Amino acid sequence: KEEMEQLLLSKYMPRDIVCRLPDGLFHGKLCKNAFLQCCDMAPFIPPRLPSLLAIHLQSAEYFTGEVAYQMHDYAYNLGLVIHGTFAYVGEPSPHGGIDAVLQTEDEVVAEETRARLSAEETRAR
């Protein structure tokens, strides 16, 4: 990684090659990502930017419904979606949306126990 970064930043990498590299990064999908496309107001994206970014990216795949990031987690990573949808999930309420937070197994058991006891109390009346 370090050697490739040094090469990209040096005077020894021909500009025509530097300009062609981004089209091959992640099968051309990196340059189409909204993170790089949001710079439409700028006349152009510096040709080294996608290549330098790609050097430090780590590819990760997530399954449908899998949690990649949860509320109150520290954002140590920048996630660029190459394929699919990354969604913010909340729960609707009469007073507005509530952030959805995954429950621990203990919290699920406690909630189920409360619900069962409440149902038993209702039947007992």
N, C-alpha and C positions, 0 to 999 in steps of 0.2 A: 504494500500500500504506500509506504513512505517513498519508495523508489519511483513508483508510478507518479505520485504527486510531484516529486522533484522534477521528473521528466516533463510533465505537463506545464509546470511553471517556468521551466528553463527556456532558453533561446534555441535549444537544439531540436525541439519538436516542430516540424514544419506546420505553418498555419493552416494549409489546406487539409492536413490530416486532423489537426485539432478541431476544425470545423465539421469534419465528417464523422468523428467519433460519437457525438451525442445521438445520432440516428440509430446506432446499434445498441445503445444502452437499454437493457431490459426489453429487448426486441423493439426498440423505438418508443415504448410506452412512457418512459421517464419524461421525455420532452413534451408529451401530450398531457401530462399530469397538470391539474389545475394549479398546483403550487408554482410551477414554472410558467404556466400560461397566464397567471394573474398579472403578469408584468406587461400586458398589452399596451399600457400607456407608454412604456419605455420603447424606444425605437427598435431595440434588439436585446436578446439575452446574450451576455458575454459567452463566447463559445466554450471557454474552459469551465464555466459554472456547472453544467450538467455532468461533465466528466469528473470534476473534483467532488461533486456531491455523490456520484455513484461509487467513488472509491470508499466512501465512509458509510454507505447504506448497507443494511443487512436485510436480506429477503426473509419474509416470514409469511406463512399461509395460515389463515384462520378458517375454521369450519362455520357453517351457518349457525347462528345463535351463540357462538363462542364469544366470551367477553375478552376484549383486547385491552381495555382500559376501564377502570371503574372510578366513580366519583371519589375524591379525596386521595387518589393515587398520585404520587409525584410523577410529573411528566418528564421522564428521563429520555424519552425518545420522541422523534418526529415521525409520525406515520403518514406515508404517502400511499394512497390506494391506487394500485395499478389495475386491478380488476375487481369489480363488485361494488359493494356499498358499505360505508362505515357510518353507522347511525348512532345518534344520541338517543338514549332510551329513557323515557319518563313515564309516569303513571298519571292519567288524567284525574282531576278532582274538581268539585264544584267551585273551588277557590283558585283554580289554576293548576298547572302541572307540578308534580312532585318528582324530584330526582329518584330514579329507581336505583336502589342499592341491593346487591345480592346479599342474601341472608346466609349466615353460617348454619351448619347442620344443627347446632344447639338451638339457634333461634327458630329454625323451622320446627323442631320437636316441641319447643315451648309454645309456639303459636298453635300447633295442632292440638296440644294438650289443653290449652285455654279454650279452643273452639269446641273440643269434645266435652269438657266440663260445663261449658255454657249450654251446649245442647242437652246435656243430661239434666241440668237445673231447669231448663225450660220444660222438658218432658215430665219432670217430677212435680211441677206446679199444676 
